[in-house]
């Protein structure tokens, strides 16, 4: 398996995936300038076990909330894709249908469609999101889960390299939580996956896969879906959701993760906050803060364009990207109002928002 992972064809495919849509970035262009040399060097380092990940570039984002993002060097992202090319199909077969993040044929918009489908079929929902999920992931538990399906010690060596490279990256972003029975060894075990790695996104699904199966097999929840650390439980009886709650908390505690305290059952007719939208049985509204955030970004882009810092094509591409996302909600009036107010060009605003 490791020989296939480090093969030229797999590394080249990994490069193509890692560079998709990013070839204009300086670090990607520099790697591509001497592509064969860089891939052969990477292949040699992997096969001789001298590969060592570079230091992460860390920065904070503030939308939707303040989070520390740790971006790997481009050559390391190629390695992440090469690894996931091989191990993702092994785990994909075990994932439940209604896990929608970072999977081929799934994604945000299909998750929203499924959420609305359940909202039309059931009376109550319990939204639940996990507290500091990526910083709290127990690396030893994750590694053990991976090792149960990966029997190649060389592949596990690479897994260990990637896990070790993220050690301490998110330590300042995690508020320590103590679980019953914790000893000093358990408290000090490495935890946290850098937000931004392809491996982190994929391993998040692996880490919560056992919980997904607990919900389906033990709770027998017919209508459950998850997008990374955003979970939704549907039922026709509110009492059932309340009864599930302590069992859910116990199962999460076994994984050393916790939920936000605000989780409680509510009627689907009140609207379900999910992936930037408020989802109702018959319509979807964009969350107010999402619209406000985009208007601020739009003002910044317009000012940068007027100052000659960015071309108009970049502004148009960013606007179209936002429109392509929010059109999955009932937002035609909102789109027209924002663009009309920002550009004072009614005809063009209407055309862009359509």
N, C-alpha and C positions, 0 to 999 in steps of 0.2 A: 504493500500500500504506500509506503514512504517513497519507494522508487517511482511509482506513478505520480505521487504528489510533486516530486522534484523533477519530473520529466520536462523537456523543453516545451512540448505542446501545452502542458498544464500551466507552466509559468507564463507562456505567451498569452494564453487565454486569460490568466489572472491579470496580466498587465492591461489587456484590452478592457476588462471589466472595471479595473481600478481607475483607468484613465477616461472612461466614458463621460463625456460632457465636461471634462476638466483639462483638455489638452492645451488650453491657452494659459494655464497656470504655470508660473516659472519653474517650480520644482518638477512638475510633470514634463514640461518641455525639455528640461535639462536631462531627465532620465531617458526620454525618447531620443534625444540627440545622439546618444550612443547606446541605443536599445540593446543590440546583441551583446555588447561588452557587459552592460549592466546585468542582463539576465544570466549570462554565463557566470559572472562573478557571484550572483545570488545563488545560482544552482550549485556552484562549488562550495560556498559557505554552508549551504544546507546539507549537502552530502558529506562534508567533512566535519559537521557539527561545530563549526566555528561561527555560525550565524549569531549575531547579537543585535537585538532591536535598538534603534536610536532613541534618544530622549524625546518625550512627548512635548508638543507645543500646547500649553494649556491657556485657556481664556474663559471668561464668563459670558453667558448670554442671559438676557433678562425677559425672554418671551418664550413660553407662557409664564415661566417663573425663573428666578435666578438659579442657574445651574452651571457647574464647572464642566466645560467640554475639553477633552484632551485628544488632540489630533496627532495621529502617528505620522512619521515620515513616510513619503510616498513609497519607497522601496519596501517598507514594512507593510503597507497596505496591499502591495502585490502579494506578499507572503500570506496575509490574511485571506485574500481571495483564493490563493492556491490551496490553502488548507480547507476552506469552506467548500470549494469545488468537490473535494473528496468526501468530507464527513457529513455535509448537509443531507445528501440523499439517504444516508444510513439512519439519521434521526427523523427525517421528514415522514417516513412511514409510520412513526409512532405518535406523531402530533395529532391532536383532535382536529376536527374539521373547522371549528369556530375559533381558532387562533389565527389572527389576521396580520400580525406584524412580521415584516422581513421574510415573506414567503412568496414564491412565484404563484401568480394567479390570485393573490389575496390583496392586502393593502387597505389604505384608509377608506376609500370610497366604498369598497365592498363591505367593510366593517360597518359603515354608516347604513348601508342598505339592509344589512342583516339586523342591526339594531332596530330599525324602523319596522321591519317585518315582525320581529318579536313584540314590539310595542303595539302592533295591531292585533296580536293574538293573545296577549296576556294583560292583566289589569294592573299588576304591580311590578316594580323593579327596585333592585338594591344596587346602586352604583358603588363601587369600591375602588379606591386607588391606593397603591402601596407607597409607604413613606420612605423616601430616600432609597429607592429600590436598587439602582446600580451600585451606589457606595456600600450597601449593606450585604451584597451577595457574598456568601462564604466560599472562598476559593477552594478550600479542601473538599467541601461538599460537592461543588461543581466539578472538580477534577475527578472525584470518585464516580459521579454520574457519567461523565464522558468515558471513563475507563471501562465501564460496564459494556459499552458497545464498540469501543476501539481497542482491538487486541494487538495492535502493532506498537511495540515499545518506542520505535523511532518517531512515530507520529505523536505519541504521548510526550516525548522529549520536546518536540516543537510546541505542543500545548503548554508544557511547563515553562518554556522560554517566554511565551507570550503572556502567560499569567504573571510571571515574575517581573516582566517589564512594566506592568501596571501597579506594582506594589507601592503603596504610599501615595499614588497620584491623587486619589480622592479622599485621603485621610482627613483633610481639613473640611471636606464637604459632608462628613458623616458625624452625626451626634450619637455617641455610643448608647446602645440599648442592651440592657442585661436581661437574659432569659433565665427562667427557673432551672437550677442545676448547673449553671455556668461555673466552671472553675477558672483559675488564672490562665491555663493553657487555652481554653475555649475562647476566652475574652481576647487574647492576644493573637489569635489565628489571623492570617492575612485575609482581608476582605476587600471587595470593591473591584468593579470592572470599569475601565475608562470609557466614558460616554463618547461615542464617535467612532470607535472601532467596529468594523464589520463583524469581527468575532464576538464582540460584546453583545451586539444586537442579536446575533444568532444564539449565543450561549444563554441569553435571557430566556429564550423559548425553551431551551433544554432544561434550564434550572427550574422553571415553573411547570414543566410537562407533567410531573408527578402530581402536582396540585390540580392541574386540569383534569386528569383522570380521576382524582379523588372526587371532584365536583360531579363528574358524569356517572361514576360507578357507585360511590358511597352516598352522596347526597341525592343522586338520581335527578339532578336538575336537567330538564330537557332543553331549557332555553338559557344557555350560558355562552358568553363570548368574551374574548380577551384580546386587547391590543397592547402588547408589552406589559405595562403595569396598571392599565385601566381595565377593570373587570366589571361585568354586568351580569346580574342574576335576576331572572324573570320568574314570576309565579302568579297564579290567580288568587292566592290566599296570602295576605300580608303576614299572618301568623307563621306560615311555613318559612318565610324569609327571616323572621326574627329567630325562629328555632335553628336555622342554619348558621346564624351569625357566630355563636360561640365555637361551633365546630370548625368553621372557616378560620377563626382566629387561632385555634389550636394547631391546625394544619400549617398555617403560615409561620407560627412560632417554631414548629419543627424545622422549617427552612431558614429560620433566623431572620425573618422579615416581618414587618408590622404594617398595619393599615392606618390611614388617617382616621381620626376620631369621628369625623362627620358622617360616616357611612350609616345609612338607615333606609328602610323601605319607603317608597313613595308611589303614588298613582302615576301611571305612564302619561296620563292627561296633563300632569304638571310640567312635563318636559324633562328629557333626560340629558344632562350635560355630558357630552361625549365627543372627543376629538375636535374641539373647537366649535362645535355646534350645540344647539339645544334641539333635541330630536323629539318630535311629537308623533302620534300615530299617523297624522295626515300631512304634516309639513315639517320643515327644518328651518331654524333661524340661526344665523351666525351669532356667536357670542359677542356681546357689545364691545368687550375689550379687544377682540380681534379686529373689529372695524376701526376702532380708535388707533390701534397700533399700526394698521396699514396706512391710515391717513398721515400719521407722523412719518412713516417711511417714505410716502409719496412726496411729502414736502421736502424731505432731505434729498431725494433723487432729483426733484425739480431744481432745487438750489444748486446741486452739483452739476447738473446739465447747463444751467445758466452761467455757471462759473467756468464752463469748459472743461470740467474734471472728468465727465463721463459722456459718451455719445448718446444721442437720442435712441438709438437701437437698443441699448442696454436698458434704458428706462421702459421702453415698450415691451421688451421681453419679460421684465420683472412684473409689469402690470398684467400682461397676459397670463403669466404663471399664477398670479394670485386669482385672477378671474377664473382660470381653469379649475382651481380648487373650490372657490366659494360658489360656483354655479351648481354644485351638488346640493345646495340648499335653496330655499325660496328667497333669493337675494337680488332679483333683477332691479327692483326699485332702489335698493341700497347701493348697488354697483353704479347705477346711473347718477344717483345723488352725489356719491363720493367723487366720481370722475368729473361731473359737471362743476362741482364746487372747486375742484383742484385745478382744472384746466380752463374753465370758463369757455368751453367749446362744446356746446350742446350736441351738435351733430356728431363730432368725433367721439365724445363721451358715450353717446348712445350706441355707436358702432362698436366701440371697444368692449362695452359691457355686455353686448348681446351674446 
